């Protein structure tokens, strides 16, 4: 039977970037788990936002943003008549 060794990272260990010297690292200690959960998530969201930006023109995005103000949550507190009128 063939067995393969799989390295499993310690997610609680401090994350260090692959390049640069340690004194160039930020003062905030980031764990490997944080890197995978947050930093990579932010990059993925950035790619998705760029893709949406390529698909929709500025006017459609403005319409979507303004349509969110019509949501009755918080008694329409984010509704701004001037913004709606400027768009029309």
Steps between C-alpha positions, in 0.01 A plus 500: 500500500631840403480768766553865435596754757269801501621808682220653705577859600456618857216751459580665833861573396609850407462573130804647327518609142724295274710799398681771693674498831327452832562860611299614196196308624217694659487532877159328510528125544291318243436130525499262205128447567437877476690514173288228344169623640540875454780600266415249228128578543571870439692420182217278375243774567723747316503275193122466512451876534729559203301251295171670592653838418596370156145374437288791626529865399512780759133590452382146577718490813357835611148367444576192709641713782200734494257208494649382829375822660144386427539203735275561801762396754565783750191687378664607172770699686744467209246640250610834356256680269775715346700195394191341345411820313857547374501149360166550323 
